[in-house]
């Protein structure tokens, strides 16, 4: 193999490695469990375009995961990692102030996992 052909081969190999997809394949981000902060808010018209009541079991997810609404109406399972209580809810809103794995919950949902007076819970959650 000539020196030029060898250099061309190495260059092509480097380009292939750099251009290869990295991280989590598309579609699998929602299949993993997340741990973050769980807070509550008084609901209303959400980013998914639906009006909700405080008695509805809904969450708002971080803008990083919201993805322009691709998860609207998806069910999620939530667990209070401190007391083990679990609940199920639907994504109905976006939470721009939330960290990547944080969720904001309707008051009735939050009450299933803890007391409103706590204000913040450590939760794990994933899409069903």
Protein Blocks (a to p, Z undefined) as FASTA:
>chain_A
ZZklmmmmmmmmmmmmmmpcghjdehjlmmpccddddddddddddfkopacdfkbccddd
dfklnnnopmgoiacddddfknopacddddfbdcfkbcfkbccddfklmmmmmcfklopa
cdddddZZ
